[in-house]
């Protein structure tokens, strides 16, 4: 099955590049209100999976036991930019569970927030693992391990109780009987689902009463934390923060590497899963903005509208083309 | 027409992302020895066009009049990394034609060579236009304008004599009667050709005797300069330099933005044009390595083989997947 073109990038009078992909929108019953392209093939949702991966943190009582607030829950769902608001909170949180940076299994990478990255270059400071965009997710995993009093070492292995709990929650949300997995950029397992399954899982998380207690309360808290702290779950000026703010409290969205994007829409009881075939984040951002716009949620915020239809600039700052949704998405 | 998948990116047991595209390989007669996908649609070759854009510089006698060597010719074809070997030569060259950085129409961007970029951040030095990866091409345009004693201001406009000469050479090489153009990242016009036309033009440039004098000598000098100075026309560790060195003097290759890649193969009298639909450079590099390997030219250099089949690493440095040619390219 060849997926449709979802996003076009123009230059002058020509379409210079195109991005194909697939989109599923589902409700909590699993009914698909949109199935564009192949929504049945297994795909990695990468960091878009983080809200599901945070379920054991809240549902187990670990978050409550360690007195975590919405800010830490948002960080557990974050691909953060490594700004002080992120790194300082993760460091304090690690201290609260009696652990430190060296307990994180993710690798280090520079801050994705340019002023911080440049300041660290000037100060000749090497980034620590806390700067990894997934450090909140990892601290969440460690918090569950501490709460259950199981080994923290090896928490990133697929057979560790924390990862087994993540997989169990995901199988329950999707109805999948088995889950393939790959190793994510942060060394944790990333479980594959179809887009239909992911969208259904997101809808079940987003729809009050769709899941039995205490899971319904846990997922409501996770989605609420993302909506209340858009910059903590992404970063200053990032697409997730821009889209969540533009939708005015009605939607949580979470980007993932290689062109994945997920949305949780309590206001409509819907879940969304987008995968760009070629892995381009620029295309997944435009596709998600288009979906939210079609659902009447995007609003008029100019930064969000600029994700929907983005100018292509040259090095002189002149507009030489644009990135926009294809006819299939309009 | 839907182009075939040329490159796959795996993670664990799954193909995570795919890149579609088209490839033309032609000889100097215009006969296509390979036509994979749509090779008739107009596409921008972006920086892969630089060897064609350098033709007036050599053919007009401007290069000779200003005493330019192979090093400057290679820089005219370069998307350079902004290393001292590039920026110092461009600055000296500008001085030789009585001009300076302020005459360049391209915008500034940071060096693409990390040690230089970091050193400039530490020294709080803003990049100049000389650091633009296209500054050699622009200095080449200015050199022609000086040689012809026409206005240097406005040399980047499509109706300036230098750009008119570029378009005329390209129409002559391709047989195209008109050329659409867009504005490139560096503010110069970029002319669109089909992949078949680009590959034919490259083959004519690469095949001794295929073009009338003095164009045959000019194109031979351009291709020779790229082959003799792989790092000057790209940068330390860059794909172009790696592939040219691996092919041991038999091939010049030149990458372009948005997934274009061109090759000039004097040893076989062939030209190659590759366009990845979605604009991904990672895929164009793998596709070009695959084409050169199929032609028996790639050799055994491990860095070049690593472009053909590249490991996907996580932030811990572990191998979690790979990028490789699809069945259509094997």
Interface residues (C-beta under 8 A of the other chain):
Chain A: X2 X9 X11 X12 X13 X14 X16 X17 X18 X19 X20 X42 X43 X44 X105 X106 X107 X108 X109 X118 X121 X122 X132 X180 X181 X182 X183 X184 X185 X186 X187 X190 X192 X258 X259 X276 X277 X278 X279 X280 X283 X314 X315 X316 X317 X318 X320 X321
Chain B: X2 X9 X11 X12 X13 X14 X16 X17 X18 X19 X20 X42 X43 X44 X105 X106 X107 X108 X109 X118 X121 X122 X132 X180 X181 X182 X183 X184 X185 X186 X187 X190 X192 X258 X259 X276 X277 X278 X279 X280 X283 X314 X315 X316 X317 X318 X320 X321
